[in-house]
Amino acid sequence: MSKDRDIENKKNSMKNFIEPDNNPLPGSDEASVFMKKRLLQHKKYLKTARGAQQAMERINEKEAALDNVRQGKPSKPRN
């Protein structure tokens, strides 16, 4: 049984075999490779920019909280 399956699998794989030719595979030309690299760079840039924006928002929130605390405290009495 297993020999029959192996033979059948080999026959099926031979039916699906595509001979290599001189035509480049789709998506492997220089322009598409460049665009893929550029897209990855852009995604990385967007991720970095979003992280920086979130960090700035957190800093602004902390500064606003500190300002509120400073304004809420009574001034030190002067002698």
C-alpha positions as CSV (number, residue, x, y, z in Angstrom):
1,M,0.0,0.0,0.0
2,S,2.7,2.6,1.0
3,K,4.6,1.8,-2.2
4,D,1.5,2.4,-4.3
5,R,1.0,5.7,-2.5
6,D,4.6,6.7,-3.1
7,I,4.4,5.9,-6.8
8,E,1.1,7.8,-7.1
9,N,2.6,10.8,-5.3
10,K,5.6,10.8,-7.6
11,K,3.4,10.6,-10.7
12,N,1.3,13.5,-9.4
13,S,4.4,15.6,-8.7
14,M,5.7,14.9,-12.2
15,K,2.4,16.0,-13.7
16,N,2.7,19.3,-11.8
17,F,6.3,19.9,-12.7
18,I,7.0,23.1,-14.6
19,E,10.2,23.2,-16.6
20,P,12.4,26.2,-16.0
21,D,12.6,28.8,-18.8
22,N,14.4,32.0,-19.4
23,N,11.4,34.1,-18.4
24,P,11.9,35.8,-15.0
25,L,9.4,34.9,-12.3
26,P,6.7,37.5,-11.8
27,G,7.7,39.9,-9.0
28,S,11.4,39.4,-9.4
29,D,12.3,42.2,-11.7
30,E,14.4,45.1,-10.4
31,A,11.6,47.6,-10.2
32,S,9.4,45.3,-8.1
33,V,12.3,44.4,-5.8
34,F,13.0,48.1,-5.3
35,M,9.4,48.9,-4.6
36,K,9.2,46.0,-2.0
37,K,12.3,47.4,-0.3
38,R,10.9,50.9,-0.4
39,L,7.6,49.7,1.1
40,L,9.4,48.0,3.9
41,Q,11.4,51.2,4.6
42,H,8.2,53.2,4.6
43,K,6.5,50.9,7.0
44,K,9.5,51.1,9.3
45,Y,9.5,54.9,9.1
46,L,5.7,55.0,9.9
47,K,6.2,52.7,12.9
48,T,9.1,54.9,14.2
49,A,7.2,58.1,13.6
50,R,4.1,56.8,15.4
51,G,6.3,55.7,18.3
52,A,7.8,59.2,18.5
53,Q,4.4,60.8,18.3
54,Q,3.1,58.6,21.2
55,A,6.2,59.5,23.3
56,M,5.6,63.2,22.7
57,E,2.0,62.8,23.7
58,R,2.9,61.0,26.9
59,I,5.5,63.8,27.7
60,N,2.9,66.5,27.1
61,E,0.4,64.7,29.3
62,K,2.9,64.5,32.1
63,E,3.9,68.1,31.7
64,A,0.2,69.1,31.9
65,A,-0.3,67.1,35.0
66,L,2.8,68.7,36.6
67,D,1.5,72.2,35.7
68,N,-1.8,71.3,37.3
69,V,-0.1,70.2,40.5
70,R,2.1,73.3,40.6
71,Q,-0.9,75.6,40.1
72,G,-3.0,73.7,42.6
73,K,-0.5,74.0,45.4
74,P,-0.7,77.1,47.5
75,S,2.3,79.4,47.1
76,K,4.9,79.3,49.8
77,P,4.3,82.0,52.3
78,R,6.8,84.8,52.2
79,N,8.4,86.1,55.3
